[in-house]
C-alpha cells in the first residue's frame, strides 16, 4: 500500500487535501478544499487495489469502479451526499462527494447512553422516515443500488435536522477466478449484516439486505445495545433480546416492525422499504401483529348506538323532547 496523502497535496489541480478523516480496507477518506469553488469542502474517497491480485483482475476492478461512479454521480436526493466527480491518480481511484458536517447517530447514541437515557422514539422514527426516503430512491434506480452498510455511524445529522446516508455504494465484482474484489468498501459491519451477506458474494443480496441493516440500526438506536449478529442468532435465536425488554418506552408497533425487518430469512422481511416504513410509522401492521377487525356498516339505529344502554338513553331523551313539545303547544 502506498503512503497516505499529505496535507496540502493537490489532486487533479483542484482538490487540496486538508486532512484524513477516515480509513478503510481499500483506502482513506480525505477532507479537501475545492480550489475552483471557493469555500466548498468535499470528501475524497480513495480506492487502492491490492497489488497481489492478478493485473487482469485489477483492470476489471477499475473498469467496474468507473461504471459505478458514473451511476452514483447521477444520483440526486436530499438525504444522500452528492457525488460530483471521479478520477484516477496513479494506481488509485477517487470519488469526490459533498462533505457532510455534523455528528453521526452513533455518537448521539453513545452520548445518550453516557447520560443513562434513551434517544426518544419519536425522534428516531423521524430519522427513520428520512432514511427510508433515501433507500427507496436508491432501490428504485435501474439497476437498483443496494447500500450494504447501513449503520449508525454512516448516518450523519446535519445542523438543521437533515439526515444524510453517507458512504453509499459498496461496489463489488465477482471475478471468474471466484475472487471477490471490494472496490469502494468492505462487506458491511457484522452487527448490522444479514446472514445472506456473509461470505462476500453478491449472489444472494438484494434490497432486503438493506432492510435488515436498517432494522438493526433502529434497534441499536432505540436500545443503546448492539443487536446480536445474524450468525449468532442463527445458532441461538433467543440471543436477540426484544426491544421493549431493554427500553419499555418503545411502542409495540415499533418493536414488531423492527422485528419483521430483522427476520433472518429474506423472504420473511418486508418486500420493500416502503412496506417497512408503513409498518414502522403506523400506516399498516407487520405480519407478526393481527390486523384490526373492521366493524360492519350499521344498518339500524341500534347498530349506530352500539349497545342496549345507549339505546334506552336515546329513546328516553326522545320521549322527554316530545313531552316538552306537546306542553308548549298546549299553552
ABEGO torsion letter per residue (X at the ends): XBBBBBBGBBBGGABBBABBABBBAAEBBBBBBBAABBGBBBBBBBBBBBAABBAAAAAAAAAAAAAAAAAAAABBBAABBBBABBBBBEABBBBBBBBBBEBBAAAAAAAAAAAGBBBBAAAAAAAAAAAAAAAAAAAABOBBBBAGABBAAABBBBAAGBBBBBGBGBBBBBBAAGBBBBAABBAEBAAABBAAABGGBAAABBAAAAAAAAAAAAAAAAAGBBBBBAAAAAABAAABBBAAAABAABBAAAAAAAAAAABABAAABBABAAAAAAAAAGABBBAABBBBBBBBBBABAAAAAGBAAAAAAAAAAAAAAAAAAAAAAAX
